[in-house]
Amino acid sequence: MCGIVGYIGSQQASDILVNGLRRLEYRGYDSAGVAIVNGSLHVCKREGKVDELDRALKSERLEGSIGIGHTRWATHGPPSNENSHPHVSSDDSFALVHNGIIENYTTLKEGLVRKGYTFDSETDTEVLVHLIEDVRNSTGLELPEAVRQALAMVVGTYGIAIVSREDPDLMIAARKGSPLIVGVGDGEYFLGSDAAPLIEHTRQVVYLHDGEMVVIRRSGMDVRSLDNVPLTKEVHELEWDLEQIEKQGYEYFMLKEIMEQPTALENCLRGRVRPGDNTIQLGGLLEHMERIRAARRIIIVGCGTSWHSALVGEYLIEGLARIPVEVEYASEFRYREPILTDEDVVIAISQSGETADTLAAIREAKEHGALALGICNSVGSTIARETDAGVYLHAGPEIGVASTKAFTAQVAVLTMLALKLAKGRTLTDERFAEYLQGLLEIPNKIRDVLDIHEQIAELAQVYRYASNFLYLGRGYNFPVALEGALKLKEISYIHAEGYPAAEMKHGPIALIDRFMPVVFIAMHDSTYSKVVSNIEEVVARRGSVIAITDNGSDIERHCEYMVRIPQTEEFLTPLLTVVPLQLLSYYIAVLRGCDVDQPRNLAKSVTVE
Ligand code: G6P
């Protein structure tokens, strides 16, 4: 949430900052701004997307080789030029950008107002600016030290970057709860709230950890803890390629990422699913497998789409390995004083690895002695670092705000984990081998599903004007129904609800009339005959049924539209059934003229609670 970029070196900062902000726009797109130092402090900021800022900058042409930039997801104060970052000190001497929430900003602000500071915005961030200013003015400290002391008074979360008119060879950044990465170049440094803006400049990066502050000069950087202890930081090599974060001819990242799913899953399974020796290797979990097998229960936490994949995980692990599983919204789990012991295993699922609630849930689990595992996509992310062990998705960067390939890769990782736990426990070697084969066939079966994208685009034409949708599924495909509904509402703003198909009778059935499209996931599996009964119930009330089904089914006469996809083992069906639902949402959103990659009010990485 909120994107931060920074540059210090010998190139013109303006272009680097604007390009960086474009790469980060998925973190927030309510407003954008930059501050560039060149003799004085030049600030340019605009409500709206980075394009607005770019247009303004083209007319202003800000020169200078040091600067910071920000793309905002509004928390305190609506999107406006005034509330945009950077915010500047009263004497125009330094500018600051911020991601996070200053929770005690009201108290701090009252004190500052009493001292005569005036505020131009409604943001919590401006409070931090004046607080730093106040510490500096009252103590005479240099800016880095004043920042350090001001941060000690702050309750809340932050990733901040600061540049100063008085010292054009100084950039300060600090974090607590909101990610920051420093890119190391030759006589130049880049700052980003994730790796996306850094990749085109350097692969050498330093991850700033919570409670750390860095003072960057062209000649080098000095990282210290917030209580001023010097730290030696490791330089990491980024794995991502520039092509991976570009659209490569697709109109939207979301479509590119839907289409990438076969390759993403191949990368996720590669080297892990080993039919040769009939094993699954999850290197990161190696030393913890016994503890996971012996767990009293496994609790999986996540938010949004990751919570849906966690639900599939519950069906997988309980169904295949017979270990009790509970799935929790991370935001609820962290505050409801869950009963946890060291016999529990808590798995956090997060594409970004930065979601504030999921991170807090993991910290809660660790405090109670539970084994904390992470299933993340972003390498080096905070959740990946703070968990005891984990598995990366290897799905490649996901830029579209609506998650697609991360969902299927998360389900693939959970499938591997479930099978690994089940081997020798509930599954014979022969059955395990069959299942491995089934899993390895999934990428090509997804290719088959993607081949019928035009049929789904036609379906979207039919339903583009609907104002409500119902998604129904049972068993393994109940979470997929939830995910299908979430995808549609996220990007097309059509109200949609996902339900377990049988549960429809306890409420949603009242909504059904001929204007209500009902999407059924009706694969030919153990739930099939029950789902068919539910379809009949909808048809009897003149609902318009769309069925996602496989070649084995015979429900044509009940359905207005059928999307036939390949057959697979029941526990593998979510990996296929979700794909037409992603495509349906995508095409409907495009037809309705929505901004698919940057849906209103949403952000990709939710780093505030
Ligand atoms: C946001 C995104 C969703 C995502 C959720 C959890 O709401 O818009 O697409 O599923 O956060 O994110 P995570 O990175 O933890 O998987």
Residues whose N, C-alpha, C, O or C-beta is under 5 A from the ligand:
A	BS01	G6P	C303 G304 T305 S306 I349 S350 Q351 S352 G353 T355 V401 A402 S403 A603 K604 V606
